[in-house]
């Protein structure tokens, strides 16, 4: 496993365990509320090279991620 994969897995682990990183307080509260109601949960992490945003919609089992600038599909462009 390369360093990038390990880092992304670390951020994903934080996301699924309720650590949503640097989201504003109102978004963190919305995440708390969403856990019970099945709405979107979002996280925002500073990777040191840019921001990583994770968005999960538990009701539909969809996950999307937006990689830091200069990244495409998790690979440095």
C-alpha positions in Angstrom: 0.0 0.0 0.0 1.4 3.4 -0.9 1.5 6.4 1.3 -1.4 8.1 -0.5 -3.6 5.1 -0.2 -2.8 4.8 3.5 -3.6 8.5 4.0 -6.9 8.2 2.3 -7.8 5.1 4.3 -6.9 7.0 7.4 -9.2 9.9 6.5 -12.0 7.5 5.5 -11.7 5.8 8.8 -12.0 9.1 10.6 -15.1 9.9 8.5 -16.9 6.6 9.2 -16.1 6.9 13.0 -17.6 10.4 13.3 -14.5 12.6 13.0 -15.5 15.0 10.2 -12.3 17.0 10.3 -12.5 20.7 9.6 -16.2 21.1 8.7 -17.9 24.2 10.3 -19.8 23.6 13.5 -23.2 23.9 11.8 -22.1 21.1 9.3 -20.9 18.9 12.2 -24.3 19.3 13.8 -26.0 18.5 10.5 -23.8 15.4 10.3 -24.9 14.4 13.9 -28.6 14.8 12.9 -28.0 13.0 9.6 -26.8 9.8 11.3 -30.3 9.2 12.6 -32.2 10.5 9.5 -30.1 9.1 6.7 -29.2 12.3 5.0 -25.8 13.4 3.6 -22.8 13.3 5.9 -19.7 15.3 4.9 -16.1 15.6 6.1 -13.4 18.0 5.2 -9.7 17.2 5.9 -6.5 19.1 5.3 -4.1 16.6 3.8 -1.1 19.0 3.8 -1.3 19.1 0.0 -4.8 20.4 -0.2 -8.3 19.6 1.0 -10.0 16.2 0.9 -13.8 16.3 1.0 -15.7 13.1 1.7 -19.5 13.0 1.2 -21.6 10.0 2.1 -25.3 9.4 1.6 -26.0 6.4 3.8 -29.6 6.0 2.7 -28.4 5.2 -0.8 -25.0 3.8 0.0 -23.2 6.2 -2.2 -19.8 7.7 -1.4 -18.1 10.4 -3.4 -14.7 11.9 -2.8 -13.0 15.0 -4.1 -9.2 14.7 -4.1 -6.9 17.6 -3.5 -6.0 19.8 -6.4 -3.6 18.1 -8.8 -5.2 14.7 -8.1 -7.4 12.6 -10.4 -9.0 9.5 -9.1 -6.6 9.5 -6.2 -3.5 9.6 -8.4 -1.2 12.6 -8.6 -1.8 14.2 -12.1 
